[in-house]
Amino acid sequence: MEASNNTRASDFILEGLFGYPHLHGLFFGVLLCLFMAAIQGNSLIILAIALHPPLHKPMYFFVANLALIDIFCTSSVLPKMMHNLMLGKKTISFNGCMVQLFTFTFSGATELVLLTAMAFDRYMAICHPLHYVTIMTKRVCITLAASIWALGVINSLVHTLLMRRLDFCGPNLIQHFFCEIPAMLAISCSSTYLNEIMAFMADIFLAMLNVLLITTSYGFIIRSILKIQGSEGKQRAFSTCSSHLVVGLYYSTMIYTYIRPPSSYNLEKDKKVAVLYTLVTPVLNPLIYSLRNKEVKVAFRKIHPFYKKNSSWH
């Protein structure tokens, strides 16, 4: 390990997302707005679900978990970006880079599996409503969520420890706006074969397998909805699960980034794709799960005076 430390960079330079130094003040303002929107939106959802008893249901329990994960995700990336823009620098320490990599990898893996659990919940509610209450109990939901978070921690820990064993003795410029696995592997001067194999295996399990499970679940859901008599029942069922269809954006971008051979990496294009799952999704999720959901809107009106006065929520 000591030999490795001798050739390890003490810090890295993040290429960043923006050029044009004279516009960094504007970019800082945009990032600050996105960060505040993601933190406040997801925090409001967690607060509404926790304080409003009618939302104490499995579906909203998983939505609250998703909101918390989105807070972790955006907090792992945006504060450092804003800090560097404010100070006019692009550096990040080696340990800071490892913390960022661990936090983002954890939130990404956990969200991938959690979205599958949410799809299963909707499958049980719509396709097997008579068994839903007996199967999706409080104990089952808590156990499932705890297992998902534990899986995310283990996955992230493995990738972070594998990254720490690598040597970074060449250029320390990371062609990205945060410390992500593909960008880190691209600048290592030691063999990254084991890292690449583990990353590929993890993404086959966490992304491809879960895509298959989600697709299968929604296939059964759509078939059951089409059998419902009356347009009102169909509309209500579709409305219940339509919010979860944002998973397509998240999964497609994650699969694009990770399930490719290293030779096909295009770091400039990867930065643009990464914006979708690090900045856009955490902001969109609160809007999707609140503005399109009557029960959540009711909870907002009851626990937040601002929403009581806002007629647009009626």
TORMARLUM-728698 format. One record per residue (C-alpha): residue number from 0; x, y, z; residue in one letter; chain. Coordinates in pm, 1 decimal, always signed. Layout:
BEGIN
> NUM, X, Y, Z, A, A;
...
This chain:
BEGIN
> 0, +0.0, +0.0, +0.0, M, A;
> 1, +288.7, +235.0, +73.6, E, A;
> 2, +423.4, +186.4, -277.7, A, A;
> 3, +88.8, +290.0, -414.3, S, A;
> 4, +83.8, +605.4, -201.9, N, A;
> 5, +412.4, +716.3, -355.5, N, A;
> 6, +251.1, +746.9, -696.3, T, A;
> 7, -87.6, +874.1, -582.1, R, A;
> 8, -198.5, +1226.2, -663.8, A, A;
> 9, -278.6, +1434.6, -356.7, S, A;
> 10, -551.3, +1616.9, -543.3, D, A;
> 11, -723.7, +1631.9, -880.5, F, A;
> 12, -839.7, +1903.0, -1115.3, I, A;
> 13, -1201.9, +1879.1, -1224.9, L, A;
> 14, -1247.7, +1997.9, -1581.2, E, A;
> 15, -1595.7, +2117.1, -1484.2, G, A;
> 16, -1916.2, +2153.9, -1676.9, L, A;
> 17, -1886.4, +2515.8, -1782.7, F, A;
> 18, -1637.8, +2719.2, -1978.5, G, A;
> 19, -1654.1, +3098.1, -2015.7, Y, A;
> 20, -1500.3, +3219.1, -1685.7, P, A;
> 21, -1675.4, +3557.0, -1716.9, H, A;
> 22, -2012.0, +3377.9, -1685.4, L, A;
> 23, -1926.6, +3174.9, -1376.9, H, A;
> 24, -2143.0, +3403.2, -1162.7, G, A;
> 25, -2444.3, +3319.7, -1379.7, L, A;
> 26, -2362.5, +2949.0, -1372.8, F, A;
> 27, -2331.6, +2964.2, -993.5, F, A;
> 28, -2677.7, +3117.7, -974.0, G, A;
> 29, -2826.0, +2846.4, -1195.8, V, A;
> 30, -2666.0, +2568.0, -991.4, L, A;
> 31, -2779.2, +2729.2, -667.3, L, A;
> 32, -3138.7, +2741.2, -794.5, C, A;
> 33, -3121.3, +2375.8, -900.5, L, A;
> 34, -2970.5, +2274.4, -567.2, F, A;
> 35, -3231.0, +2462.3, -364.8, M, A;
> 36, -3512.5, +2324.0, -580.1, A, A;
> 37, -3389.1, +1966.4, -534.9, A, A;
> 38, -3328.4, +1998.2, -159.5, I, A;
> 39, -3649.2, +2186.5, -80.1, Q, A;
> 40, -3868.7, +1979.9, -312.1, G, A;
> 41, -3747.9, +1645.3, -183.8, N, A;
> 42, -3749.7, +1764.7, +179.0, S, A;
> 43, -4111.3, +1880.5, +143.9, L, A;
> 44, -4211.2, +1540.2, +11.0, I, A;
> 45, -4042.2, +1363.7, +304.2, I, A;
> 46, -4205.8, +1605.1, +549.5, L, A;
> 47, -4550.7, +1565.9, +393.5, A, A;
> 48, -4532.2, +1187.4, +395.8, I, A;
> 49, -4402.7, +1176.4, +753.8, A, A;
> 50, -4660.8, +1418.3, +899.2, L, A;
> 51, -4973.6, +1328.8, +700.1, H, A;
> 52, -5116.5, +989.4, +817.8, P, A;
> 53, -5314.9, +918.4, +495.0, P, A;
> 54, -4977.0, +899.8, +318.1, L, A;
> 55, -4851.3, +626.4, +549.8, H, A;
> 56, -4876.4, +370.4, +272.1, K, A;
> 57, -4611.7, +152.5, +105.7, P, A;
> 58, -4609.9, +357.3, -214.4, M, A;
> 59, -4537.6, +683.3, -30.7, Y, A;
> 60, -4290.1, +513.9, +201.7, F, A;
> 61, -4081.7, +426.0, -104.8, F, A;
> 62, -4133.7, +776.7, -249.7, V, A;
> 63, -3991.1, +922.9, +73.7, A, A;
> 64, -3689.2, +692.5, +39.3, N, A;
> 65, -3646.6, +807.7, -321.0, L, A;
> 66, -3659.2, +1172.9, -211.2, A, A;
> 67, -3390.8, +1110.7, +52.6, L, A;
> 68, -3167.4, +936.7, -202.8, I, A;
> 69, -3209.9, +1229.8, -444.1, D, A;
> 70, -3092.6, +1462.9, -166.9, I, A;
> 71, -2780.3, +1247.4, -124.6, F, A;
> 72, -2723.1, +1245.3, -501.0, C, A;
> 73, -2745.9, +1619.1, -559.4, T, A;
> 74, -2554.3, +1695.3, -237.8, S, A;
> 75, -2265.2, +1480.0, -354.4, S, A;
> 76, -2212.9, +1685.0, -670.6, V, A;
> 77, -2355.9, +2037.1, -664.6, L, A;
> 78, -2195.5, +2187.7, -349.4, P, A;
> 79, -1843.2, +2115.9, -476.2, K, A;
> 80, -1928.6, +2255.2, -820.2, M, A;
> 81, -2063.2, +2575.4, -664.4, M, A;
> 82, -1765.0, +2599.0, -427.8, H, A;
> 83, -1519.9, +2580.6, -717.4, N, A;
> 84, -1717.8, +2832.3, -922.6, L, A;
> 85, -1729.5, +3074.8, -630.7, M, A;
> 86, -1355.1, +3048.9, -559.6, L, A;
> 87, -1254.7, +3029.2, -925.1, G, A;
> 88, -1071.4, +2697.8, -889.2, K, A;
> 89, -1130.7, +2340.2, -998.8, K, A;
> 90, -940.1, +2127.4, -749.4, T, A;
> 91, -1062.9, +1845.3, -528.1, I, A;
> 92, -852.4, +1647.8, -281.4, S, A;
> 93, -796.1, +1274.8, -324.9, F, A;
> 94, -998.9, +1195.0, -12.1, N, A;
> 95, -1268.3, +1441.4, -116.1, G, A;
> 96, -1284.3, +1270.5, -452.9, C, A;
> 97, -1324.6, +930.5, -287.5, M, A;
> 98, -1603.2, +1063.0, -63.6, V, A;
> 99, -1780.4, +1209.7, -365.6, Q, A;
> 100, -1741.3, +887.3, -561.1, L, A;
> 101, -1872.5, +680.4, -267.8, F, A;
> 102, -2174.3, +905.2, -207.9, T, A;
> 103, -2274.7, +931.0, -571.5, F, A;
> 104, -2222.4, +559.8, -641.1, T, A;
> 105, -2425.4, +476.8, -330.3, F, A;
> 106, -2716.3, +702.6, -427.8, S, A;
> 107, -2712.5, +580.4, -788.5, G, A;
> 108, -2713.6, +209.1, -704.2, A, A;
> 109, -2973.0, +251.0, -429.3, T, A;
> 110, -3207.7, +445.0, -656.1, E, A;
> 111, -3181.0, +184.6, -931.8, L, A;
> 112, -3299.3, -93.7, -700.0, V, A;
> 113, -3553.0, +125.8, -519.5, L, A;
> 114, -3726.8, +205.4, -848.3, L, A;
> 115, -3774.2, -169.4, -896.8, T, A;
> 116, -3929.7, -198.1, -550.7, A, A;
> 117, -4166.0, +86.5, -640.4, M, A;
> 118, -4265.2, -89.7, -960.7, A, A;
> 119, -4329.7, -411.8, -764.7, F, A;
> 120, -4546.9, -216.7, -519.8, D, A;
> 121, -4761.4, -85.4, -807.4, R, A;
> 122, -4774.2, -434.8, -958.9, Y, A;
> 123, -4911.4, -577.9, -634.3, M, A;
> 124, -5157.5, -290.9, -585.8, A, A;
> 125, -5303.8, -308.3, -935.6, I, A;
> 126, -5265.4, -673.6, -1034.1, C, A;
> 127, -5323.6, -835.6, -693.9, H, A;
> 128, -5525.2, -583.4, -489.3, P, A;
> 129, -5679.6, -850.3, -262.8, L, A;
> 130, -5335.2, -966.9, -146.9, H, A;
> 131, -5173.1, -623.6, -139.2, Y, A;
> 132, -5242.1, -543.2, +226.7, V, A;
> 133, -5123.5, -881.4, +351.2, T, A;
> 134, -4804.9, -884.0, +141.7, I, A;
> 135, -4692.1, -519.9, +148.9, M, A;
> 136, -4694.7, -489.6, +527.1, T, A;
> 137, -4503.5, -228.8, +724.1, K, A;
> 138, -4244.6, -486.3, +827.4, R, A;
> 139, -4194.9, -606.0, +469.1, V, A;
> 140, -4154.5, -249.4, +339.5, C, A;
> 141, -3900.8, -154.3, +608.2, I, A;
> 142, -3704.7, -474.9, +552.4, T, A;
> 143, -3706.8, -422.2, +176.5, L, A;
> 144, -3591.5, -60.5, +207.2, A, A;
> 145, -3317.5, -150.7, +456.8, A, A;
> 146, -3193.6, -425.5, +225.4, S, A;
> 147, -3185.5, -185.9, -68.6, I, A;
> 148, -2986.1, +73.3, +126.4, W, A;
> 149, -2746.5, -195.1, +251.6, A, A;
> 150, -2695.1, -317.6, -105.8, L, A;
> 151, -2617.1, +39.1, -213.5, G, A;
> 152, -2360.3, +80.6, +64.2, V, A;
> 153, -2188.4, -251.2, -13.2, I, A;
> 154, -2177.4, -178.9, -386.9, N, A;
> 155, -2036.7, +169.6, -330.7, S, A;
> 156, -1783.7, +48.4, -75.9, L, A;
> 157, -1649.1, -214.5, -317.4, V, A;
> 158, -1602.7, +37.7, -599.7, H, A;
> 159, -1446.6, +297.6, -370.9, T, A;
> 160, -1196.1, +53.0, -221.1, L, A;
> 161, -1105.5, -72.2, -568.3, L, A;
> 162, -1053.2, +287.2, -680.5, M, A;
> 163, -829.9, +364.0, -380.4, R, A;
> 164, -591.6, +84.5, -476.0, R, A;
> 165, -518.8, +240.7, -815.9, L, A;
> 166, -219.8, +459.4, -893.2, D, A;
> 167, -268.6, +809.5, -1034.1, F, A;
> 168, +78.8, +913.6, -1138.5, C, A;
> 169, +11.1, +1091.4, -1466.0, G, A;
> 170, -201.5, +1396.5, -1545.2, P, A;
> 171, -445.8, +1460.2, -1261.8, N, A;
> 172, -708.5, +1629.9, -1479.1, L, A;
> 173, -1049.0, +1459.5, -1447.1, I, A;
> 174, -1245.3, +1531.7, -1762.3, Q, A;
> 175, -1573.4, +1557.2, -1576.8, H, A;
> 176, -1752.3, +1784.4, -1329.6, F, A;
> 177, -1734.4, +1530.3, -1046.4, F, A;
> 178, -1547.3, +1213.8, -951.3, C, A;
> 179, -1725.1, +937.3, -1142.4, E, A;
> 180, -1590.3, +587.8, -1207.8, I, A;
> 181, -1533.0, +607.7, -1588.1, P, A;
> 182, -1358.6, +944.2, -1564.5, A, A;
> 183, -1139.2, +825.5, -1278.6, M, A;
> 184, -1039.1, +504.6, -1455.3, L, A;
> 185, -939.4, +706.7, -1762.1, A, A;
> 186, -655.2, +883.2, -1576.4, I, A;
> 187, -518.1, +589.8, -1375.5, S, A;
> 188, -168.2, +472.4, -1466.5, C, A;
> 189, -219.6, +121.2, -1321.9, S, A;
> 190, -430.6, -169.3, -1443.5, S, A;
> 191, -802.7, -96.2, -1416.8, T, A;
> 192, -915.0, -437.6, -1539.6, Y, A;
> 193, -1063.0, -548.3, -1205.5, L, A;
> 194, -1241.7, -213.9, -1161.2, N, A;
> 195, -1392.1, -238.1, -1507.8, E, A;
> 196, -1507.2, -596.5, -1455.1, I, A;
> 197, -1667.2, -516.6, -1119.1, M, A;
> 198, -1833.9, -203.1, -1256.6, A, A;
> 199, -1970.9, -396.3, -1553.6, F, A;
> 200, -2100.7, -680.9, -1334.8, M, A;
> 201, -2260.9, -437.7, -1091.1, A, A;
> 202, -2435.4, -252.4, -1367.9, D, A;
> 203, -2560.6, -572.0, -1530.4, I, A;
> 204, -2715.9, -664.1, -1196.0, F, A;
> 205, -2825.6, -319.1, -1082.5, L, A;
> 206, -2934.2, -174.1, -1415.9, A, A;
> 207, -3008.4, -441.7, -1675.2, M, A;
> 208, -3170.9, -689.4, -1435.7, L, A;
> 209, -3380.9, -417.9, -1277.0, N, A;
> 210, -3484.1, -282.5, -1616.6, V, A;
> 211, -3608.1, -631.6, -1701.5, L, A;
> 212, -3799.2, -657.7, -1372.1, L, A;
> 213, -3953.8, -312.0, -1410.1, I, A;
> 214, -4050.2, -375.4, -1772.0, T, A;
> 215, -4211.6, -705.2, -1675.3, T, A;
> 216, -4398.2, -543.0, -1384.9, S, A;
> 217, -4536.9, -263.8, -1601.2, Y, A;
> 218, -4629.0, -513.2, -1870.8, G, A;
> 219, -4853.8, -692.6, -1621.6, F, A;
> 220, -4980.4, -358.6, -1489.1, I, A;
> 221, -5082.2, -233.1, -1833.1, I, A;
> 222, -5254.7, -564.2, -1909.5, R, A;
> 223, -5451.6, -543.2, -1583.9, S, A;
> 224, -5545.2, -178.3, -1643.6, I, A;
> 225, -5680.8, -257.7, -1989.0, L, A;
> 226, -5913.2, -512.9, -1829.5, K, A;
> 227, -6066.0, -253.7, -1595.4, I, A;
> 228, -6423.6, -168.5, -1681.7, Q, A;
> 229, -6488.9, +201.5, -1723.8, G, A;
> 230, -6262.0, +484.0, -1831.7, S, A;
> 231, -6250.8, +640.8, -1484.2, E, A;
> 232, -6099.7, +328.3, -1330.1, G, A;
> 233, -5843.3, +301.0, -1607.7, K, A;
> 234, -5749.3, +667.0, -1573.5, Q, A;
> 235, -5705.6, +637.4, -1197.0, R, A;
> 236, -5486.5, +327.7, -1231.5, A, A;
> 237, -5273.1, +482.1, -1504.6, F, A;
> 238, -5237.2, +800.0, -1297.6, S, A;
> 239, -5118.0, +597.2, -998.7, T, A;
> 240, -4824.6, +440.9, -1181.1, C, A;
> 241, -4752.0, +702.9, -1448.6, S, A;
> 242, -4531.0, +897.9, -1207.4, S, A;
> 243, -4291.8, +604.1, -1191.6, H, A;
> 244, -4232.8, +609.6, -1566.2, L, A;
> 245, -3962.6, +875.7, -1517.3, V, A;
> 246, -3744.3, +572.9, -1442.7, V, A;
> 247, -3691.5, +543.3, -1817.6, G, A;
> 248, -3484.0, +862.2, -1820.1, L, A;
> 249, -3278.1, +754.2, -1519.8, Y, A;
> 250, -3210.3, +399.3, -1635.8, Y, A;
> 251, -3129.6, +489.8, -1996.3, S, A;
> 252, -2868.9, +747.3, -1895.7, T, A;
> 253, -2708.1, +522.4, -1632.6, M, A;
> 254, -2690.4, +228.2, -1874.0, I, A;
> 255, -2540.5, +450.3, -2142.2, Y, A;
> 256, -2269.5, +571.8, -1905.3, T, A;
> 257, -2164.5, +245.0, -1743.8, Y, A;
> 258, -2246.5, -53.3, -1964.3, I, A;
> 259, -1993.3, +14.4, -2237.4, R, A;
> 260, -1635.9, -94.3, -2301.6, P, A;
> 261, -1379.6, +164.6, -2184.5, P, A;
> 262, -1261.6, +218.2, -2541.7, S, A;
> 263, -1600.4, +368.7, -2630.0, S, A;
> 264, -1600.5, +632.0, -2353.4, Y, A;
> 265, -1660.0, +984.8, -2478.4, N, A;
> 266, -1602.0, +1191.0, -2165.9, L, A;
> 267, -1726.4, +1514.9, -2321.0, E, A;
> 268, -2055.4, +1353.8, -2418.5, K, A;
> 269, -2069.2, +1163.9, -2088.4, D, A;
> 270, -2065.6, +1493.9, -1899.0, K, A;
> 271, -2380.8, +1605.7, -2077.5, K, A;
> 272, -2554.3, +1273.9, -2008.0, V, A;
> 273, -2446.2, +1288.9, -1642.2, A, A;
> 274, -2631.6, +1619.1, -1606.4, V, A;
> 275, -2957.6, +1427.1, -1650.2, L, A;
> 276, -2909.8, +1187.2, -1360.4, Y, A;
> 277, -2717.9, +1417.8, -1124.4, T, A;
> 278, -2899.9, +1749.0, -1172.6, L, A;
> 279, -3224.3, +1701.4, -1367.2, V, A;
> 280, -3371.2, +1387.7, -1206.4, T, A;
> 281, -3340.3, +1508.3, -842.9, P, A;
> 282, -3527.7, +1825.8, -942.9, V, A;
> 283, -3791.1, +1648.8, -1152.6, L, A;
> 284, -3885.5, +1377.7, -902.3, N, A;
> 285, -4048.1, +1614.1, -648.3, P, A;
> 286, -4249.4, +1778.2, -925.9, L, A;
> 287, -4362.9, +1444.7, -1067.1, I, A;
> 288, -4458.9, +1294.8, -732.0, Y, A;
> 289, -4633.1, +1606.6, -598.1, S, A;
> 290, -4785.7, +1811.7, -879.1, L, A;
> 291, -4932.5, +1497.8, -1039.1, R, A;
> 292, -5052.5, +1341.5, -714.0, N, A;
> 293, -5372.3, +1462.2, -545.3, K, A;
> 294, -5298.0, +1296.1, -210.8, E, A;
> 295, -4960.5, +1467.1, -182.2, V, A;
> 296, -5115.8, +1802.0, -275.3, K, A;
> 297, -5372.2, +1756.6, +1.4, V, A;
> 298, -5091.4, +1684.7, +246.8, A, A;
> 299, -4905.8, +1999.4, +137.6, F, A;
> 300, -5218.7, +2211.6, +192.2, R, A;
> 301, -5270.3, +2070.3, +540.4, K, A;
> 302, -4917.9, +2098.7, +677.0, I, A;
> 303, -4781.1, +2402.3, +489.1, H, A;
> 304, -4965.2, +2737.3, +521.7, P, A;
> 305, -4811.6, +2859.7, +194.4, F, A;
> 306, -4997.6, +2597.4, -5.6, Y, A;
> 307, -5326.5, +2671.9, +172.4, K, A;
> 308, -5313.4, +3024.4, +30.2, K, A;
> 309, -5207.7, +2916.3, -315.2, N, A;
> 310, -5522.7, +2867.6, -518.7, S, A;
> 311, -5337.7, +2690.7, -799.3, S, A;
> 312, -5329.4, +2379.3, -581.0, W, A;
> 313, -5709.7, +2350.6, -570.2, H, A;
